[in-house]
Amino acid sequence: MAGDSSVNFNFLHRTCKLVVLLCFLHISVTVVFYVRSLDIRFAFVQNQQTQHNVTQPNPVRHTEVTNITEPKEEAAKVQQQEGTQSKGRKPEEPTKRREKCPETSPLLVGPLRVEFNNPVNLEQIKKDNPNVELGGRFRPKDCKALQKVAIIIPFRKRDEHLKYWLHYLHPILQRQQLDYGVYIVNQDGDEIFNRAKLLNVGYTEALKEYDYECFVFSDVDLIPMDDRNIYKCFSQPRHLSVSMDKFGFRLPYNQYFGGVSSMSKEQFLKINGFPNNYWGWGGEDDDIYNRLVSKGMSISRPTGEMGKCRMIRHDRDKQNEPNPQRFDRIAHTRETMHKDGINSLTYQVVKLEKLDLFTKITVDVGKP
């Protein structure tokens, strides 16, 4: 019995030693592998940092080297060369998108005092309208105009009247915020005057310069008395000079379409423009009215108060006597309008002048 206990104790003692030995061995192996893994991680990190330093040099150090290797004198020379290269080159202005002008201009003042007692001169008119460009062109600077308008004036030997027209109309048209150009169509020679044909010429020549959408046809001796009477186009052809002092500020008759009127390009082409065969005074306005009505259009007008205008008094021009054939021609407008108009227009430009306040087109329109 005692012998069996001694054997069991020895067996347990050896077993415990073996277990302790195995544990020590396991711990030793674990420590070795752990230390080796730390060495590998440290080497990997060092390798990554070395590669990073090679591919991406320190910008601060790069700047320092640049400052050391490039003296101040050399830097000044480089700057001077760059300044020389850019000299004379206009700085690029950022493109600013302009909003459309409002439907009603905030610059309008309403009724105007129009007088012809004091003489005016072109130099003063130019000084008073510095934003008007060569050829009588103007565009609003702060907004995009709602319409592009060509103002067309039939003309011959009326220079004093033209000065008054420019004196009053340029400020008015600018306050109306229009993108406009003024075209004086001057009939060359001393043949009988042909107002309607000159208007056709003005329409044709203006479109060669700019993509106008609206055309205002105005006599040179008519001045509006209210800047709310906008020189633009509407959904229907517009008669602008509805209350002339010549007629006691009343419309002489309902079909009257003379003086100042406006039409869009579409409206103008729909009636084949104006007739070319009205030589002398009168008749062409009524012919135009007949053309508009025959194409289903009606005349729009401002109110009598807003449409007031003054006429510069003058004697009738020579070679502009009343046309004796006008009544017969008016009676046959529907039959002649498709073959007499913009599609049959013939003329010869004699001279084209780009002046400070207007474009003057001198033309030979032939004779009767």
Secondary structure by P-SEA (a helix, b strand, c coil): caaaaaaaaaaaaaaaaaaaaaaaaaaaaaaaaaaaaaaaaaaaaaaaaaaaaaacccaaaaaaaaaaaccaaaaaaaaaaaaaaaccccccccbbbbccccccccccccbbbbbccccccaaaaaaacccccccbbbbbcccccccbbbbbbbbccaaaaaaaaaaccaaaaaaacccbbbbbbcccccccccaaaaaaaaaaaaaacccccbbbbbccccccccccccccccccccccccccccccccccccccccccccccaaaaaaaccccccccccccaaaaaaaaaaaabbbbbbcccccccccccccccccccccccaaaaaaaacccccccccccbbbbbbccccccccbbbbbbbcccc
